[in-house]
């Protein structure tokens, strides 16, 4: 379906299909059509359709099985839901704070995993693979807590101005999260490179700590610095459940870093981290129970 083929109710089928493709792993058999009720998507299985209904709902859409049939392979997206959008905005802000308040956890995880490799296997190619896996885990961690983040915003906004504001705010939050993940990975890449050089001059434990610390210094990272930079967006991105926030309202003070947050992020292979406050999702993997393992077939 072409990007210009937009539903008059304010639905972008390309954005909807982006979420559906995430669910099915880019299954080529997916089909979407514009109907009088909204956007109808046909799936290869009932299970995929059921999963997509839940995924679309978490993003803020109103989606249901076609004709009200629980076990059909088709679903219909009829619009946006204000309450679901508010819930997602709260989740997106929580994820932004988690990533911003803990700027070194990705680097720490990547270095620890690299350090556990036998020295003969600790090659640049292995380092790149670990960094790619860590990046995918960060994205999966985000998706598990705030819904699927597709790499582009909806191509059209709904006519309702209050709902349109929520959709724009969610897209802005997704961009900030993407920037935060990119920064995590730049720091992680620098830390792994530092560790590879340092481990020849000191023991691995000290080399890990030094590599991560130097990466933080190199990128001028301070606790909560990114959270402060993005606090205005975090605090004014969503209207309250009862009324919209005035344009000139002062943002609330950014929260302090949360203790224990690192327990939700990647751990070395074979180490299961502590259960975090966030909902567990995905299967236990290299990142621990609260950090979902990368899904096959969805790597960029």
C-alpha positions as CSV (number, residue, x, y, z in Angstrom):
1,X,0.0,0.0,0.0
2,X,1.4,3.4,-1.0
3,X,2.2,6.0,1.7
4,X,-0.2,8.4,0.1
5,X,-3.1,6.0,0.4
6,X,-4.4,7.5,3.7
7,X,-7.6,6.8,5.5
8,X,-9.8,10.0,5.8
9,X,-10.3,9.3,9.5
10,X,-6.7,10.2,10.2
11,X,-5.1,6.7,10.0
12,X,-1.8,6.0,8.2
13,X,-1.8,2.5,6.9
14,X,2.0,2.6,6.5
15,X,2.4,3.3,10.2
16,X,-0.1,0.6,11.1
17,X,1.7,-1.9,8.8
18,X,5.0,-1.0,10.4
19,X,3.6,-2.3,13.7
20,X,2.1,-5.4,12.1
21,X,5.3,-6.2,10.3
22,X,7.1,-6.1,13.7
23,X,4.7,-8.7,15.0
24,X,5.1,-11.0,12.1
25,X,8.8,-10.5,11.4
26,X,8.1,-8.8,8.1
27,X,5.9,-11.5,6.7
28,X,5.4,-10.8,3.0
29,X,1.9,-12.3,3.1
30,X,0.5,-9.4,5.1
31,X,-2.3,-7.5,3.3
32,X,-3.9,-4.2,4.3
33,X,-7.0,-2.6,2.7
34,X,-8.9,0.6,3.4
35,X,-12.5,0.0,4.3
36,X,-15.4,2.1,5.4
37,X,-14.6,1.2,9.0
38,X,-10.9,1.8,8.9
39,X,-7.8,-0.1,8.0
40,X,-8.2,-3.9,7.7
41,X,-5.2,-6.1,7.9
42,X,-5.1,-9.8,7.0
43,X,-2.6,-12.0,8.9
44,X,-1.2,-15.5,8.1
45,X,-2.4,-16.9,11.4
46,X,-4.9,-16.2,14.2
47,X,-2.1,-15.9,16.7
48,X,-0.4,-13.2,14.7
49,X,-3.7,-11.3,14.4
50,X,-4.3,-11.6,18.2
51,X,-0.8,-10.4,19.0
52,X,-1.2,-7.4,16.6
53,X,-4.4,-6.3,18.2
54,X,-2.6,-6.1,21.5
55,X,0.4,-4.4,20.0
56,X,-1.7,-1.8,18.2
57,X,-3.6,-1.1,21.3
58,X,-0.5,-0.5,23.3
59,X,0.6,2.1,20.8
60,X,-2.7,3.9,21.2
61,X,-4.8,2.6,18.3
62,X,-8.4,1.2,18.6
63,X,-8.1,-2.2,17.0
64,X,-10.3,-5.2,17.1
65,X,-10.8,-8.5,15.3
66,X,-12.8,-8.2,12.1
67,X,-16.6,-8.7,12.5
68,X,-16.1,-9.1,16.2
69,X,-14.8,-12.7,15.7
70,X,-12.2,-13.6,18.3
71,X,-10.5,-16.2,16.2
72,X,-10.4,-14.5,12.8
73,X,-7.1,-13.8,11.0
74,X,-8.2,-10.2,10.1
75,X,-8.3,-7.1,12.3
76,X,-9.6,-3.6,11.7
77,X,-8.1,-0.4,13.1
78,X,-10.8,2.2,13.4
79,X,-9.0,5.1,15.0
80,X,-7.0,6.4,18.0
81,X,-7.9,6.0,21.7
82,X,-7.1,9.0,24.0
83,X,-6.8,6.9,27.2
84,X,-4.5,4.4,25.6
85,X,-2.4,7.3,24.2
86,X,-2.1,8.8,27.7
87,X,-1.1,5.5,29.1
88,X,1.6,5.1,26.4
89,X,2.9,8.6,26.9
90,X,3.4,7.8,30.6
91,X,5.3,4.6,29.7
92,X,7.4,6.5,27.1
93,X,8.4,9.1,29.7
94,X,9.3,6.4,32.1
95,X,11.5,4.7,29.5
96,X,13.1,8.1,28.6
97,X,14.0,8.7,32.2
98,X,15.4,5.2,32.6
99,X,17.7,5.6,29.6
100,X,18.7,9.1,30.5
101,X,19.3,8.6,34.2
102,X,21.5,5.5,33.5
103,X,23.8,6.5,30.6
104,X,26.5,3.9,31.3
105,X,24.5,0.7,31.8
106,X,24.6,-0.2,28.1
107,X,28.4,0.3,28.1
108,X,28.8,-1.7,31.3
109,X,26.7,-4.6,29.9
110,X,28.6,-4.7,26.5
111,X,32.0,-4.6,28.2
112,X,31.1,-7.3,30.6
113,X,29.9,-9.6,27.8
114,X,33.0,-8.9,25.8
115,X,35.2,-9.6,28.8
116,X,33.6,-13.0,29.3
117,X,34.8,-14.2,25.8
118,X,38.0,-16.2,25.6
119,X,40.8,-13.8,24.6
120,X,41.2,-15.7,21.3
121,X,37.6,-15.0,20.5
122,X,37.6,-11.4,21.6
123,X,37.9,-10.0,18.1
124,X,36.6,-6.8,16.6
125,X,33.9,-8.8,14.8
126,X,32.8,-10.3,18.1
127,X,32.7,-6.8,19.6
128,X,30.5,-5.6,16.8
129,X,28.2,-8.5,17.3
130,X,27.9,-7.8,21.0
131,X,27.2,-4.2,20.3
132,X,24.5,-5.1,17.8
133,X,22.9,-7.5,20.3
134,X,23.0,-4.9,23.1
135,X,21.4,-2.3,20.8
136,X,18.6,-4.7,19.9
137,X,18.1,-5.6,23.5
138,X,17.7,-1.9,24.4
139,X,15.1,-1.6,21.7
140,X,13.3,-4.7,22.9
141,X,13.4,-3.4,26.5
142,X,11.8,-0.2,25.2
143,X,9.1,-2.0,23.2
144,X,8.3,-4.2,26.2
145,X,7.6,-1.3,28.4
146,X,6.2,1.4,26.1
147,X,4.9,-0.4,23.0
148,X,6.4,-0.8,19.6
149,X,8.4,2.2,18.3
150,X,8.5,2.2,14.5
151,X,11.2,4.3,12.9
152,X,8.8,6.9,11.4
153,X,5.8,8.9,12.7
154,X,2.3,8.5,11.4
155,X,1.9,10.1,8.0
156,X,-1.4,11.7,9.0
157,X,-2.9,13.0,12.2
158,X,-6.5,12.6,13.4
159,X,-8.8,15.6,13.0
160,X,-9.4,15.7,16.8
161,X,-6.9,18.3,18.0
162,X,-6.5,16.8,21.5
163,X,-5.8,13.3,20.1
164,X,-3.5,14.8,17.4
165,X,-1.5,16.5,20.1
166,X,-1.1,13.1,21.9
167,X,0.0,11.4,18.7
168,X,2.6,14.1,18.0
169,X,3.8,13.9,21.6
170,X,4.3,10.1,21.3
171,X,6.2,10.5,18.1
172,X,8.5,13.1,19.8
173,X,9.1,10.8,22.7
174,X,10.0,8.0,20.3
175,X,12.6,10.3,18.6
176,X,14.1,11.1,22.0
177,X,14.3,7.4,22.9
178,X,15.9,6.7,19.6
179,X,18.5,9.4,20.3
180,X,19.1,8.1,23.8
181,X,19.7,4.5,22.5
182,X,22.1,5.8,19.8
183,X,24.0,7.6,22.6
184,X,24.1,4.5,24.7
185,X,25.6,2.6,21.8
186,X,28.2,5.2,21.0
187,X,29.3,5.1,24.6
188,X,29.3,1.3,24.6
189,X,31.4,1.2,21.5
190,X,34.0,3.5,23.0
191,X,34.0,1.5,26.2
192,X,34.6,-1.8,24.5
193,X,37.4,-0.3,22.5
194,X,39.0,1.1,25.6
195,X,38.6,-2.3,27.4
196,X,40.3,-4.2,24.6
197,X,43.4,-1.9,25.0
198,X,43.4,-1.8,28.8
199,X,43.1,-5.6,29.4
200,X,46.7,-6.1,28.3
201,X,47.9,-3.8,31.1
202,X,45.6,-4.7,34.1
203,X,43.3,-7.4,35.3
204,X,39.9,-7.6,33.6
205,X,37.8,-6.3,36.5
206,X,39.8,-3.1,36.7
207,X,40.0,-2.8,33.0
208,X,36.2,-3.0,32.8
209,X,35.7,-0.3,35.4
210,X,38.3,2.0,33.8
211,X,36.9,1.5,30.3
212,X,33.4,2.4,31.3
213,X,34.6,5.4,33.4
214,X,36.7,6.7,30.5
215,X,33.8,6.3,28.1
216,X,31.7,8.5,30.4
217,X,34.3,11.1,30.6
218,X,34.9,11.1,26.9
219,X,31.2,11.8,26.3
220,X,30.9,14.2,29.2
221,X,28.2,12.1,30.9
222,X,26.8,13.2,34.2
223,X,24.0,11.6,36.2
224,X,20.7,12.9,35.0
225,X,22.2,15.3,32.5
226,X,20.3,14.0,29.6
227,X,17.1,13.8,31.6
228,X,17.5,17.5,32.4
229,X,18.0,18.3,28.8
230,X,14.8,16.5,27.7
231,X,12.7,17.3,30.9
232,X,10.5,19.9,29.2
233,X,9.5,17.4,26.5
234,X,9.0,14.6,29.1
235,X,6.8,16.8,31.3
236,X,4.7,18.6,28.7
237,X,4.4,16.0,26.0
238,X,1.0,14.7,27.2
239,X,-2.1,16.4,28.3
240,X,-3.6,15.2,31.6
241,X,-6.5,12.8,31.6
242,X,-8.9,15.7,32.5
243,X,-7.5,18.8,30.8
244,X,-4.8,19.9,28.4
245,X,-1.7,21.5,29.8
246,X,-1.4,25.2,29.1
247,X,1.3,26.1,26.6
248,X,3.1,28.3,29.0
249,X,3.0,25.9,32.0
250,X,6.2,25.3,33.8
251,X,7.6,21.8,33.5
252,X,8.0,19.9,36.8
253,X,11.4,19.2,38.2
254,X,13.1,16.2,36.5
255,X,13.2,13.1,38.7
256,X,16.4,11.9,40.2
257,X,18.1,8.7,39.0
258,X,16.4,5.6,40.3
259,X,18.5,3.3,42.4
260,X,18.5,-0.3,41.2
261,X,17.6,0.7,37.6
262,X,20.7,-1.1,36.3
263,X,19.1,-4.4,37.4
264,X,16.7,-4.0,34.4
265,X,19.5,-3.7,31.8
266,X,21.8,-6.3,30.2
267,X,23.9,-8.6,32.3
268,X,26.7,-10.9,31.2
269,X,25.7,-14.2,29.5
270,X,24.3,-16.7,31.9
271,X,23.6,-14.1,34.6
272,X,20.0,-13.5,35.5
273,X,19.5,-10.0,36.9
274,X,17.2,-9.1,39.7
275,X,13.5,-8.7,39.0
276,X,12.8,-5.0,38.2
277,X,9.7,-2.9,38.8
278,X,8.8,-3.0,35.1
279,X,6.8,-5.8,33.6
280,X,8.8,-8.8,32.5
281,X,8.5,-9.5,28.8
282,X,10.1,-11.8,26.3
283,X,12.1,-14.9,27.2
284,X,15.0,-14.9,29.6
285,X,18.2,-14.4,27.6
286,X,21.7,-12.8,27.8
287,X,20.2,-9.7,29.2
288,X,18.5,-11.3,32.2
289,X,14.8,-11.8,32.9
290,X,13.8,-8.1,32.8
291,X,15.8,-7.3,29.7
292,X,14.2,-9.2,26.8
293,X,16.5,-11.1,24.4
294,X,16.6,-9.9,20.8
295,X,13.9,-11.3,18.5
296,X,15.1,-13.2,15.5
297,X,14.4,-11.6,12.1
298,X,13.9,-8.0,13.4
299,X,17.5,-6.7,13.4
300,X,17.9,-3.5,11.4
